[in-house]
Amino acid sequence: MEGILAKIIFIDSAGTSREVEAKKGQSVMEAAVQNLIPGIDADCGGACACATCHVYVADEWAAKLKDKDDMEYSMLDFADDVQDNSRLSCQILMSDELDGLTVTTPEAQ
């Protein structure tokens, strides 16, 4: 349902945790930008045309996400320190299942 809030926990590379609320259907990137989360540059504004919203998804959440599409895989080629749990936060849309999602921002974008 639109307007209902879900929580996202952002952890930076130094271990500082920040919890924000996002509307269901909103991207993790949009919530990060609106809440001035450091480490999410979002240069392309969510068009999946860069990799400046790269995050690491906590293992317990990975199976709950939709699979990466070809465009996301291609854009991750431009990110530093890509890992198996790397995702572009513009491609993760909040839902009931993702309430409490935990992501870590990389040291550099």
C-alpha positions as CSV (number, residue, x, y, z in Angstrom):
1,M,0.0,0.0,0.0
2,E,1.4,3.4,-1.0
3,G,2.3,5.7,1.8
4,I,3.0,3.0,4.4
5,L,6.5,3.3,5.8
6,A,9.2,0.7,5.9
7,K,12.6,1.0,7.7
8,I,16.0,0.8,6.1
9,I,19.2,0.6,8.1
10,F,22.3,2.1,6.4
11,I,25.7,1.2,7.8
12,D,28.7,3.2,6.5
13,S,32.2,1.7,6.0
14,A,33.2,3.0,9.5
15,G,30.3,1.1,11.1
16,T,28.0,4.0,11.8
17,S,24.4,3.0,11.6
18,R,21.5,5.2,10.4
19,E,17.9,4.2,10.3
20,V,15.5,5.9,7.9
21,E,11.9,5.4,6.8
22,A,10.9,4.9,3.2
23,K,7.5,4.7,1.5
24,K,6.7,1.3,0.2
25,G,7.5,1.3,-3.6
26,Q,10.3,3.9,-3.1
27,S,13.8,2.9,-4.0
28,V,16.5,2.5,-1.3
29,M,18.5,5.1,-3.3
30,E,15.6,7.7,-3.1
31,A,15.3,7.2,0.7
32,A,19.1,7.6,1.1
33,V,19.1,10.8,-0.9
34,Q,16.1,12.3,0.9
35,N,17.7,11.5,4.2
36,L,21.2,12.7,3.3
37,I,22.9,9.3,3.8
38,P,26.6,9.7,3.2
39,G,28.1,7.4,0.6
40,I,25.1,7.4,-1.8
41,D,25.9,9.8,-4.5
42,A,23.1,8.8,-7.0
43,D,24.6,10.8,-9.9
44,C,22.1,9.5,-12.5
45,G,19.1,10.0,-10.2
46,G,18.0,6.4,-10.2
47,A,18.1,5.6,-14.0
48,C,20.5,2.6,-13.5
49,A,23.0,4.5,-15.6
50,C,25.9,4.7,-13.1
51,A,27.0,2.9,-10.0
52,T,27.1,5.7,-7.5
53,C,24.4,4.2,-5.4
54,H,26.2,0.9,-4.9
55,V,25.5,-0.9,-1.6
56,Y,26.2,-4.2,0.0
57,V,23.0,-6.0,1.1
58,A,23.2,-7.9,4.4
59,D,23.1,-11.7,3.7
60,E,19.8,-12.3,5.5
61,W,18.1,-9.9,3.0
62,A,19.6,-11.0,-0.3
63,A,17.1,-13.8,-1.0
64,K,14.2,-11.4,-0.5
65,L,15.4,-9.1,-3.4
66,K,14.4,-9.4,-7.0
67,D,17.2,-10.8,-9.1
68,K,19.6,-8.3,-10.8
69,D,18.8,-7.6,-14.4
70,D,21.3,-7.3,-17.2
71,M,21.5,-3.5,-16.8
72,E,22.3,-3.7,-13.1
73,Y,25.0,-6.2,-13.8
74,S,26.5,-4.0,-16.4
75,M,26.5,-0.9,-14.2
76,L,28.1,-2.8,-11.3
77,D,31.1,-3.3,-13.6
78,F,31.8,0.4,-12.9
79,A,31.7,0.1,-9.1
80,D,34.7,-0.4,-6.9
81,D,35.0,-3.5,-4.6
82,V,32.0,-5.4,-6.1
83,Q,31.0,-8.4,-4.0
84,D,28.4,-11.1,-4.4
85,N,26.0,-9.1,-2.3
86,S,26.6,-5.8,-4.3
87,R,23.5,-4.1,-5.5
88,L,22.5,-0.7,-6.9
89,S,20.2,0.8,-4.4
90,C,18.1,2.5,-7.2
91,Q,17.0,-1.0,-8.2
92,I,15.7,-2.1,-4.8
93,L,12.1,-1.1,-4.2
94,M,10.8,-1.1,-0.6
95,S,8.0,-3.5,0.3
96,D,6.5,-5.2,3.3
97,E,9.1,-8.0,2.9
98,L,12.0,-5.5,3.1
99,D,10.9,-3.7,6.2
100,G,14.1,-3.5,8.2
101,L,16.4,-4.0,5.2
102,T,20.1,-3.5,6.2
103,V,22.6,-2.3,3.6
104,T,26.3,-1.1,4.0
105,T,27.7,1.7,1.8
106,P,31.1,1.1,0.3
107,E,34.2,3.1,1.4
108,A,34.1,5.0,-1.9
109,Q,31.7,5.3,-4.8
